[in-house]
Amino acid sequence: MQTILGANGQIGEELARELKRNFTSDIRIVSLQANKVNDTDEVFSADLSIKEKAIEAVRGSEIAYFTLGLPISSDLWESKFPVILRNVIDACKINGTKLVFFDNTYMYPQDDRNLTENTPFSPLGRKAKVRRKMADMVLKEIQSGELEAVICRAPEFYGPAKTQSITNTLVFDNIKEGKTLKVPLSDRKKRSLIWTPDASRATALIGNTPDAYGQTWHLPVDASHPTYKEFIQMASGIYGKTLKYTVVPKILFKIGSWFNPKVKELLELLPRYSYDNLFDDAKFRKRFPEFKVTSYRDGIEQIKREQSGEKKL
């Protein structure tokens, strides 16, 4: 049995499909209101902030994948995320279950250094501090030898279907709605975006590779690291029209934050858009050279097909 905790978001759904395709049909889907992804899935609805529910959710599992997400709210993250993760860690230890922790890059320094698995944490903002706390919790368990675990870390998403990210919201949602695209702070800084199905495929692969445990892995991205200007130019060629965009300065985000709570929650994430974002996945590529990373061109083409109602090729 392999269990996905937080299974009905984009990462969890793609993970369930990948596990079914290549690893196992014995999959348990866990979320507040769990729904099957594959016909053979077992579903378990649970609030993982309740320790007993977490223990029950993981029971009988060889591997548990923590892909749970929460709305972008600092208050909610501070009150819920560490509690849920603590419960999941304890549940895995009680049940003898391996933990695959799906992580992000919020706790990294927001500057232009090359980001590797050894980059020291330097969180800026409340949400970043929560993510550091969570990563440290897993690292402490790994170092103690009390839990067999692995960290899979991904940069900002872009992708199909339920993918939620700044890029999907400001670029692809606006393409679909025929609106002017928006770019945060600068269109001339290099970006590292991960195609969400790639993130899930790589996480499944790591989770089912015994010698991958006990360490942190950067998940694979297209190595070209385009600027938003280059990314939108590529998209223009694929969509067959000039996609107009505007660069939104920080001051407008600040003004917007006075009226929109969601914009306010984004403010602490903005500094990273002032610098090149270079996410180094060399460790993964060396260990898993056969893994095929989706190119930005292929990813954008798939989003376009989905938006037009075409089936994936």
Order of alpha helices (4+ residues) and beta strands (2+ residues): beta-alpha-beta-beta-alpha-beta-alpha-beta-beta-alpha-beta-beta-alpha-beta-beta-alpha-beta-alpha-beta-alpha-alpha-beta-alpha-alpha
